[in-house]
Amino acid sequence: MKKQVSHLKEFTKGLWEINPIFKQILGTCPTLAVTVSIVNGIAMALATTFVLVFSSLMISLIRKLIPGQVRIATYIVVIASFVTIVDLVMKAQFPELSKSLGPFIPLIVVNCIILGRAEAFASKNNPLRSVLDALGNGAGFFIALVVMSGIREILGSRTFFGYQVLPNAFEPWLIMILPAGAFIVFGLLMGFSNLYVERKKNLEREALISQYRRVGREEITEEVLKEAGV
């Protein structure tokens, strides 16, 4: 029987361990498209998190009532309902922001992060765990979009939240507000994240080997290292 993780772990795993952008590589379309400014990035992240949390909660509540043959269609109907709420509220309260984000708010319906968590987690777990999982993944998505949009806005427009932070002497990098800039920043962040994970794994491996040698065991097999997770 699989050991159930703690509620805290259920939330924190989405921040890094299974970060939707840097680990699961999901939701890359809005990530690349709307991160020209940090305001757009935050708005998209909050809208997606709202839909993710409430759709996961609803799907978890009705999971035992959904026939297996129509589960995906049911998930999409539930997700579309909350996306409609977000879309209408943004058009009424934040028309300029809604116009800036364009079709990417309605396209949250087909965001792989939301459908993926519904299928992989919410449909198999109770409402509390489903909400914590959704909040964690939403927070991870938020972090990724804020970092990407912050870098692109600063280098591409010399501003941060619309306020100039770099001197006039700095020539804005036009590429950063173009699609190519999104791919460059995304690729670099992915590379740094993978480098960090690999370095951490190597350090843990070396520490384990040193520990074995201190207790008189000169050899350590690959099987032992795999069991230790390094």
N, C-alpha and C positions, 0 to 999 in steps of 0.2 A: 504493500500500500504506500502510495506517494505521501511523503511528509508535507503537511500543510505549513506554508510559510506564515510569518507573523503579519499583522495588519500593517505595521510600519514598512516592512520589506515589500509588501504588496504595492505600496505607494512609491517608495524610493527606487524600485527597480526600473521604473519608466524614465527616471531622470538621466541614467547613464547605461545601466546594464542592458536594457532593451530599448534605448532611446529610439523613437520612431524614425528620426532622420539619419542619425549617424550609425545606428546598429541594424535596424530593420529595413532601412532605405525605403520608407513608405512616405507618401505625401510629398514627393519631390516636385511635382508640378507647381502647386501653389508656393512652395518654398522658393523655387527659382523665379517665379513670376512676380510675386508681390513684395519682395524684400528690397526694393529700391529705396524705401524710407522706413525708418523704425516705427513710425505711426502705423503704416500699412501692415508691417510685420506683426505688431502687437494686436491690431484689430483682427487680423486673420487668425492668429493664435487663440485669442479669447473666443472668437466665434466658433472655431473648431472645437475648442475645449468644452464649451457649453453644449454643443450637439453631442460630443463624445460622451460626456458625463450623463446627460439625461437619456440618451438613447441606450446606453449600457444599463442604466437603472431600469428602464422600461422593459428591455429585452430580458434582463435577469428575472424580473417579476413575472413575466408571461412565458418564460422559456419552456415550462412543462406543458403549456397549452398549444405550442406551435408544432404542427406536423412537420416531420423531417423533410418531406418532399417540397415544402414551400417556405422553408426557413429563410433562405436568402431573400426571396421576394418580401417576406414579412419584415426582415431587418431593414430593407430599403424603404418600405412604407413608413416605418417608425422613424428612421433617420430623416426622411424627407419632411416629415411633419415638423420636426424641430428646426430643420434648415429653413423652412418657410417662416417660422416664427422669427428667427434671426434676421432673415432677409427683409421682412416687413418692418421690423423694429429699426433696422439700420437705415432703410429708406425714409422712414418717418422722422427719426431722431438725428441721424447723421448722414444727410443726403450727399454731401461732398465726399465723405469717406466711402459711402456705398458706391458712388460713381467711380471713385479711384480704384476700388477693388474689382469693379466690373463683374464679369461672369463667375469669378472665383468663389463668391459666396454661395450662389446656387449649386456650384460644382462640388461643394462639401458633401453633397449626397453621395457622390461616388469616390470620396476620399478613402484611400485604402486603409488608412489608420483606423477609421471608425468602423468600417465593415470588418476589418481584420480583428479588432478587439472584440467585436460582437460575436464573431464566429469562434475565435480562439479562446475567449475568456468569459464574457457575459453570459453566453448560452450554456455555460457549464458550472457557474458559480453563483453564490447567493448575492443579493443586492448590495450589501456592505462591501464585500470584496470587489465586486464589479465597479462600484463607484470609486473605490480607492485606486484600483487599476487604471480606470479612466482618468482620474485626476493626475496620477503619476505620469501617464503617457501624454496628457495634455500639457503638463508642466515641462516635460522633456521637449515637446514640440515648441512650446513658448520660448524656452531657452535657445533652441536652435535658430528660430526665426529672429529673435532679438540680436543674437550674435551676428548672424549673417547680414541683417538689415543695418545694424550699427556700423559694421565695417564698410558696407557699400555706400551708405549715406555719407559717412565721414570722408572717405576717399573720393567719392564721385561728386559730392556737392559741397564739401567742406563744412557741413552742418551736422548737428545732432539734435533731434526733436525740433528741427527747424531753426535752431540757433547756431550761428557760425562758431566753430571751435578751432578751425585752422586759419592761419593768417592769409591775407590776400596774396602774399608772395607764393603760396602753394597753388600750383596749377591743378585744378580738379582732373581726376582720371576719368575721362569720358567713358572708357570701357566699363567702369563699375556701374553705370546706370543702364548699360546695355545687357542683353541676354548672355553675351560672352562673359561679362563680369560675374554674373551669377554662377556660371559653371566654374569659373576660376576659383572663386571664394569657396564654393561648395567642395570642390576637389581638394583644395588646400586644407580645409577643416577636416575633411574625411581622412586625409593623409596624416595630419597631426594626431587625430584621435586613434588611428590604428597604430601609429608609432608609440603613443603613450601606453596603449594596451600591451603591445609587444615588449616594451621596455619593462613594464611592471611585471609581466609574466617571467621575463628572464631574471629579474631581481629576486622574485619569489623562488624560482628554480635554483638559483645560486645559494640562496639562504637555506633551502631544504637540504641541498647537497652538503653544505658546511655543517649543518646540524647533524647529519648522519655521520660525517667524518669525526666530529667531536666525540661521539659516543662509541667510536671504534669500528664503524662500518665504512670500509673504504669504497665499496661499490654500491651503486644504487641503480636499480633497473628502470627502464622506461615505464614498466607497468606500475611501479611505485609512484613515479612522478605523475602519471595519468590519474591515479587514484587520489593524489593530493591536489589535483586540479591545475597542475603546472606542466 
